Structure formats: structure tokens, C-alpha cells
Amino acid sequence: MRKILLVGLVVLLAACESENEGYHLSGTVQNAPDGQKIIVSELNDSNTQVVHLDTIEVQDGKFELDLPEMEKPTISFLTIEGTRGNVVYIADNTPIEFKVYPDSIYSSEVSGGEDNEVLTAYLKNVREVSRKMGDNRTALRDAMMNRDSVTLQNLQTFQQQLFEEDKQAKVELIESNPNSIVSVMILQDMLNTSAFSSSELMGFYNQLSPEVKEVPLAKTVKTRLDKMSKTAVGSKAPGFSAPTPQGDELALSDALGKVTLVDFWASWCKPCRVENPNIVEVYKKYHDQGFNIIQVSLDRPGQKEKWIQAIEDDNLGEWNHVSNLMFWQDPVAVEYGIRAIPAAFLLDENGKIIAKDLRGKALGEKVGEVLNN
């Protein structure tokens, strides 16, 4: 009987321990009144919404909270009532301590767990690069106003150096931390720039551990990378068809020439409108040799007249135009992974992508090079 009771006690204690599994948050909030609320939240599995988890009240400048065990590391946030911005941290089932500075929220300190060490290093680099870039932009403006060409050239060189150092820092963090969700966050940031090719980004993704690849954010990144690979230089451009201004349906295959520019733009996009005269010039020079254009507009629903008026105002009527008038949700733009415009793809006669995002003089030079070879 005694043995049975002992076994039962062990099982009961194990059950109690299981119920208490989770992770602990604690910290201080500088100059916080008693009762000030701290909202704890996290990104949902689709990385589209912030989900509220709990609310803590500050007492004597301190707070603490126990939360349930996480199945996977999660990007989480502390939001201080009455303060703009939040403190980002990684919930990974380790105790986490905070030093929160409401008057300088992004200077708040997070400690606990390897993921948060990596996150702290990454955010420190982001802030430092942002500060240097900002200072350099100010100096560039001053040099331009003073027409100081020597200083201007030096500052431009320094700006490129900062850009390359930032790229290298991101790469090193990913390569050094394949088991951290922060590497996925960095990869997502890299995806939002044009600093890396799709093959480079896929290479970084492949270095991540199998466990990290199971995190929802990693799956989202993989989906975007797969979409990018469809429009990488050397790939066959995704086929599509869409309505013309006249209401007919036009397919990409029907618009191909020896060289074809697929150009994503919109009437509301100022950089696109600035580039249009250059596109007109290249078209006039090379159309007779086989250069075609199909422009895909991301104009908004119900704004067909603005789209048509922009075609007329910018003298773009000599070539093909299509649009579903669905803004960023345009199916063609979604298929091509368009997240910013202008965006352009140069195709050969077989529809293979031979160059991307060429503008200004570079567009004419590439078209001439291909047609004259």
C-alpha cells in the first residue's frame, strides 16, 4: 500500500509540474506610476495580426507574469499604456527580463535566451546603421547645396560602404545563428530590399535548421522566395492575361516581340511617371527592330479613367496596356511578387527573363545590346 501511495504522489507531483510549464516575464519600467498597464501580445501564425495575450499592471516600477509554454519561438511585444511603439522580444520558453524606458522605448533592454541575444545584436546594428545613414544623408544634402563635388563623392562612397557593411552584418548573423527565429526575421527584412538576388536569399534560407523552418514566419518567407524564383533572371516569365483599356483580354504571349518589357506602374506612382518618358524614347528607337512593351497598371478599383488619362498624358498609347484595377491585389502583380513600383522585367523572344528593373540609360543600352547581337 505504501508503494502505491508513493507512486501516486510522484504522478501527482509530475502533473503539477506539467501544469506550471511555461515561461516567466519580469522587469522594470522607468518612472512608471503604479497601475500603469503593459499589454503582452504576439504575432499570429499567419504573421498578419498581433494577438493579445495578457495585461500586466506595474507596481513599484516592476512587473512580472507567467505565460504558457510555447510550441515554437514566437515574435512577441510589450506595449506600454500611453506610449507609442513597443518592445520586441522572442518568446522561446526561457525566463525573460526587461528594462523598459517609456521615453525611449526602442532603447529598452531585453535579456534571457539565445534568441533575444541575437535579436538585441540585430536591432543594435539596425539602429546604428540607420543613424549613420541619416547623418550621411544630411551631409549629402549640404554638399549638394554647397556644390562641393569632392565632399559629395566622398559621402557617396561612404554611403555605399555603409550599405555593404549592413549587408555583411545581416549575412553573418544568419550564418552564425541557423537555429534562431531572428535569422528568419533578418531574412524577411532582406526580402524587402533589392540588395540580394533570389538565389542568394534562397541559399540563406537553406542554411536554417529544420526546426526554424517549421516556424510560421519561415514558411511565409519560403512562399515569398518561391515566388521570387519564378521571376529570377533566367526563368521563364509567368504567363498571364488581363483586360485592356478597351475591355478585351490580352495575354503576355500575344504581346511578345524579340525583346519585351513587362512594366508594372500606376497613374498614382510618381517615380513611374518620371520614368515613362525614357520608356517612350527607348520604344521609338527600337520598336522597329522588335522591341515591344506591355504595361501592367496597379491602379485602384473604380479609377479606370485615371489610368486611361495617364496613358494619354504620358504618350504611352503606342504599346499594350492591361490592368485588373485591383491595386496591390492585381493577380498579375501578385503572381510576379510585386511589392513596390516601378518594377520591370525584360524578356527575350521566348519569354525568358533576361534583366530586371532597368531604368534610365541602362534600359536602352540593354535593349540595344540584345537586339544587335
C-alpha positions, 0 to 999 in steps of 0.5 A: 500500500505504501508503494502505491501511495508513493507512486501516486504522489510522484504522478501527482507531483509530475502533473503539477509540474506539467501544469506550471510549464511555461515561461516567466516575464519580469522587469522594470519600467522607468518612472512608471506610476503604479497601475500603469498597464503593459499589454503582452501580445504576439504575432499570429501564425499567419504573421498578419495580426498581433494577438493579445495575450495578457495585461500586466499592471506595474507596481513599484516600477516592476512587473512580472507574469507567467505565460504558457509554454510555447510550441515554437519561438514566437515574435512577441511585444510589450506595449506600454499604456500611453506610449507609442511603439513597443518592445520586441522580444522572442518568446522561446520558453526561457525566463525573460527580463526587461528594462523598459524606458517609456521615453525611449522605448526602442532603447529598452533592454531585453535579456534571457535566451539565445534568441533575444541575444541575437535579436538585441545584436540585430536591432543594435546594428539596425539602429546604428546603421540607420543613424549613420545613414541619416547623418550621411544623408544630411551631409549629402544634402549640404554638399549638394547645396554647397556644390562641393563635388569632392565632399559629395563623392566622398559621402557617396562612397561612404554611403555605399560602404555603409550599405555593404557593411549592413549587408555583411552584418545581416549575412553573418548573423544568419550564418552564425545563428541557423537555429534562431527565429531572428535569422528568419526575421533578418531574412524577411527584412532582406526580402524587402530590399533589392540588395540580394538576388533570389538565389542568394536569399534562397541559399540563406534560407537553406542554411536554417535548421529544420526546426526554424523552418517549421516556424510560421514566419519561415514558411511565409518567407519560403512562399515569398522566395518561391515566388521570387524564383519564378521571376529570377533572371533566367526563368521563364516569365509567368504567363498571364492575361488581363483586360485592356483599356478597351475591355478585351483580354490580352495575354503576355504571349500575344504581346511578345516581340524579340525583346519585351518589357513587362512594366508594372506602374500606376497613374498614382506612382510618381517615380513611374511617371518620371520614368515613362518618358525614357520608356517612350524614347527607348520604344521609338528607337527600337520598336522597329527592330522588335522591341515591344512593351506591355504595361501592367497598371496597379491602379485602384478599383473604380479609377479606370479613367485615371489610368486611361488619362495617364496613358494619354498624358504620358504618350504611352498609347503606342504599346499594350496596356492591361490592368485588373484595377485591383491595386496591390491585389492585381493577380498579375502583380501578385503572381510576379511578387510585386511589392513596390513600383516601378518594377520591370522585367525584360524578356527575350523572344521566348519569354525568358527573363533576361534583366530586371528593373532597368531604368534610365540609360541602362534600359536602352543600352540593354535593349540595344545590346540584345537586339544587335547581337 
